[in-house]
Amino acid sequence: MNAFIRTIKTCFLDFHCFIFVVLNLLLIKKIIMKKIALIILATFISVSMFGQKVPFSIGNGTPTPPSRDNEFTCEANSQFSQVYSTYDNGFYCDDNYSFYAAADDYSASGSFSTMRFWGVNFSTCAPGATETFIIKFYELNTVVPSIPGTEMHSFTVTGTITDLGIVTPWAVYPCTIYQIDVDFITTVTLLDGWVSVTRQNPGDGCNFVWMGYGTGNAVSTNGTWQTTNGNLMFCLGGTPSIPISNWAIYLGIFLIAAFMVFRFRRRLV
């Protein structure tokens, strides 16, 4: 060690040796800084690749083939209707996915007891004969109007599945679009609010995606509501009215009249 120090001191006394040492030190520093820069760059790329936010949307896709447009229709007694002739996006709402619920706002013209919406089982799974959904209704949020307010109703319901025979024209993951109809059994009187959908995953390895079109107020949650700028397709149906035929009305009038005559005659006797 002492010999090394003496060599360094001797070198510093010699001008050419001094220059040689300085250049080597600068070269070593440059190499070290370059390696540090490469390490920082590699770390940044890794964080960017693996730290990205989990998507709440399957992204925009090619719209429905024109020959299958206008097949998204609501019930005749719908109190709210948000449907379009085609679709161009969809949002995850599956309890097996990070974004487990999607929601949109509505303003119904009357009370309702049913709901219809459309979705795909992304990416390649066929829908089951029945599917179970958790559907919640929320008040309007007066503090943060862009997200749902207080939860008012929650229903765990079995959806009736109708395969529309429409296959999304996505090159990598074509999916079959199906229609879901649910009955809440009871009447919902919350006319202005938000509705959210979550599918209870049956363990099929796929995730339910609620279909939509265009831009709007839809939100999605992974524990925190986040704006998607989407527009989800759904209908809220009213309690179906039972038509009364004319003969039933006439029969009722006749029975009332007969009863009154009978009572009147008994009083005369």
C-alpha positions in Angstrom: 0.0 0.0 0.0 2.9 2.4 0.9 4.6 1.6 -2.4 1.4 2.4 -4.3 1.1 5.8 -2.6 4.8 6.6 -3.3 4.2 5.7 -7.0 1.2 8.1 -7.1 3.2 10.9 -5.5 6.0 10.3 -8.0 3.6 10.4 -10.9 2.0 13.7 -9.8 5.5 15.2 -9.9 5.9 14.2 -13.5 3.7 16.3 -15.9 3.1 13.5 -18.5 2.3 10.9 -15.9 0.0 13.4 -14.2 -1.9 14.0 -17.5 -2.2 10.2 -18.0 -3.7 9.6 -14.6 -6.2 12.5 -15.0 -7.4 11.2 -18.4 -7.8 7.7 -17.0 -9.8 9.0 -14.1 -12.1 10.9 -16.5 -12.5 7.8 -18.6 -13.4 5.7 -15.6 -15.9 8.4 -14.4 -17.5 8.5 -17.9 -17.9 4.7 -17.9 -19.4 4.7 -14.4 -21.8 7.5 -15.3 -22.8 5.7 -18.5 -23.6 2.6 -16.6 -25.6 4.5 -14.0 -27.6 6.2 -16.8 -28.3 2.8 -18.3 -29.4 1.4 -15.0 -31.8 4.4 -14.5 -33.2 4.0 -18.0 -33.8 0.3 -17.5 -35.5 0.9 -14.2 -37.8 3.6 -15.8 -38.7 1.3 -18.6 -39.5 -1.6 -16.2 -41.7 0.6 -14.0 -43.5 2.0 -17.1 -44.2 -1.5 -18.5 -45.3 -3.2 -15.3 -46.7 -0.2 -13.3 -49.3 0.9 -15.9 -52.9 1.3 -14.7 -55.1 -1.7 -15.3 -57.5 -0.7 -18.1 -61.2 -0.3 -17.4 -62.0 -0.5 -21.1 -61.4 -3.1 -23.8 -60.8 0.0 -26.0 -62.5 1.2 -29.1 -63.3 -1.5 -31.6 -64.8 -1.6 -35.1 -68.5 -0.9 -34.8 -71.2 -3.5 -35.4 -71.3 -4.7 -39.1 -73.8 -2.5 -40.9 -76.0 -5.5 -41.7 -76.6 -6.0 -37.9 -77.3 -2.4 -36.9 -80.4 -1.4 -35.0 -80.6 -4.7 -33.1 -80.3 -3.1 -29.7 -83.8 -2.4 -28.7 -85.6 -1.7 -25.4 -88.8 -3.1 -24.0 -92.1 -1.4 -25.1 -92.7 -0.2 -21.5 -89.3 1.2 -20.9 -89.1 4.2 -18.6 -85.5 5.0 -19.6 -83.7 4.1 -22.9 -80.1 4.7 -23.8 -79.5 2.5 -26.8 -77.8 3.1 -30.2 -77.8 1.4 -33.6 -74.3 0.2 -33.0 -71.5 0.1 -30.4 -67.8 1.2 -30.3 -66.6 0.5 -26.7 -67.1 -1.6 -23.6 -66.1 -1.4 -20.0 -65.1 -4.2 -17.6 -67.5 -4.9 -14.7 -66.6 -8.4 -13.4 -65.8 -9.3 -9.8 -62.8 -11.3 -11.2 -61.2 -8.1 -12.6 -59.6 -5.1 -11.1 -62.3 -2.8 -12.4 -65.2 -4.8 -11.0 -68.1 -2.4 -11.7 -69.2 0.1 -14.3 -72.0 2.7 -13.9 -73.9 5.3 -15.8 -76.5 7.9 -14.8 -80.2 7.9 -15.8 -83.4 9.9 -15.6 -86.4 7.7 -15.8 -89.9 8.9 -16.7 -91.5 6.5 -14.2 -90.8 3.7 -11.7 -89.3 0.5 -13.1 -88.7 -3.1 -12.1 -86.6 -4.5 -15.0 -83.3 -3.7 -16.7 -81.8 -4.7 -20.1 -78.2 -4.3 -21.2 -75.7 -5.8 -23.5 -72.2 -7.2 -23.1 -69.5 -9.7 -24.1 -67.6 -12.3 -22.2 -64.1 -11.1 -23.0 -62.3 -12.5 -24.6 -63.2 -15.8 -26.1 -65.7 -17.4 -23.7 -69.3 -18.2 -24.6 -71.9 -16.8 -22.1 -73.6 -19.2 -19.8 -77.3 -20.1 -20.1 -77.8 -17.8 -17.1 -75.5 -15.3 -15.4 -75.6 -13.7 -12.0 -75.3 -9.9 -11.7 -75.1 -7.4 -8.8 -77.0 -4.3 -9.8 -76.9 -1.3 -7.6 -78.8 2.0 -7.7 -77.4 5.3 -6.3 -78.7 8.8 -5.6 -77.3 11.7 -7.6 -74.2 13.0 -6.0 -74.7 16.7 -5.1 -71.0 17.1 -4.0 -69.3 15.4 -6.9 -71.9 15.1 -9.7 -69.6 13.1 -12.0 -69.8 10.0 -9.8 -72.5 8.0 -8.1 -73.9 9.2 -4.7 -75.3 7.2 -1.8 -76.2 3.6 -2.6 -80.0 3.1 -2.3 -80.7 -0.3 -3.7 -78.7 -3.5 -4.3 -80.0 -6.5 -6.2 -78.3 -9.9 -6.8 -80.3 -11.2 -9.8 -80.1 -13.9 -12.4 -80.0 -12.5 -15.9 -81.8 -14.1 -18.8 -79.3 -14.4 -21.6 -80.1 -13.9 -25.3 -77.4 -14.6 -27.8 -77.9 -12.0 -30.6 -75.7 -13.9 -33.0 -73.5 -10.8 -33.5 -69.8 -11.4 -33.4 -67.6 -8.4 -32.9 -65.3 -7.9 -35.9 -62.2 -7.6 -33.8 -59.3 -9.4 -35.5 -57.6 -10.7 -32.4 -60.4 -11.5 -30.0 -63.8 -11.7 -31.7 -66.6 -11.9 -29.1 -70.3 -12.8 -29.2 -72.6 -10.0 -28.0 -75.4 -11.1 -25.8 -78.4 -9.3 -24.3 -79.1 -9.6 -20.6 -82.6 -9.1 -19.1 -83.1 -8.9 -15.3 -86.2 -8.6 -13.1 -85.8 -6.9 -9.7 -89.2 -8.4 -8.6 -89.8 -5.2 -6.7 -90.4 -1.7 -8.1 -87.7 0.9 -8.0 -88.9 4.5 -7.5 -85.6 6.3 -7.7 -86.2 8.1 -10.9 -83.0 10.1 -11.1 -79.7 8.5 -10.2 -76.9 6.1 -11.2 -77.0 2.3 -11.9 -73.9 0.0 -11.7 -73.4 -3.6 -12.9 -71.1 -6.3 -11.7 -71.0 -9.8 -12.9 -70.3 -12.6 -10.5 -67.6 -14.5 -12.4 -68.5 -18.2 -12.9 -64.8 -19.1 -13.1 -64.7 -19.4 -16.9 -61.4 -17.4 -17.2 -63.1 -14.5 -19.0 -64.4 -11.1 -17.8 -67.8 -9.5 -18.5 -67.7 -6.2 -20.5 -70.7 -3.9 -20.6 -71.1 -2.5 -24.1 -71.5 1.2 -25.0 -71.3 3.8 -27.7 -69.9 7.3 -28.0 -68.9 9.6 -25.2 -70.8 10.3 -22.0 -70.8 10.2 -18.2 -70.0 6.5 -17.5 -67.6 5.7 -14.7 -65.8 2.6 -13.6 -64.4 1.5 -10.2 -61.6 -0.5 -8.8 -62.4 0.8 -5.3 -62.4 4.4 -6.5 -64.8 5.7 -9.2 -63.0 6.9 -12.3 -64.3 8.8 -15.3 -64.3 6.7 -18.5 -66.0 9.3 -20.8 -68.0 6.3 -22.1 -71.7 5.9 -22.7 -73.2 2.6 -21.6 -76.3 1.0 -23.3 -79.2 0.0 -21.1 -83.0 0.2 -20.6 -85.1 0.5 -17.4 -88.5 -1.1 -17.8 -91.7 -0.3 -16.1 -94.1 -2.7 -14.4 -96.1 -4.1 -17.3 -99.8 -3.1 -17.3 -102.4 -5.8 -17.8 -105.0 -4.7 -20.4 -108.7 -5.2 -19.5 -110.9 -6.3 -22.4 -114.3 -4.7 -23.1 -116.3 -7.8 -22.2 -114.7 -7.8 -18.7 -115.8 -4.2 -18.2 -119.3 -4.9 -19.4 -119.5 -8.0 -17.1 -118.4 -5.9 -14.1 -121.1 -3.2 -14.8 -123.8 -5.9 -15.2 -122.9 -7.6 -11.9 -122.9 -4.2 -10.1 -126.3 -3.4 -11.6 -127.7 -6.8 -10.7 -126.5 -6.5 -7.1 -128.1 -3.1 -6.8 -131.4 -4.4 -8.2 -131.3 -7.4 -5.9 -130.7 -5.2 -2.8 -133.5 -2.8 -3.9 -136.0 -5.6 -4.3 -135.2 -7.0 -0.9 -135.9 -3.7 0.7 -139.3 -3.6 -1.0 -140.2 -7.0 0.3 
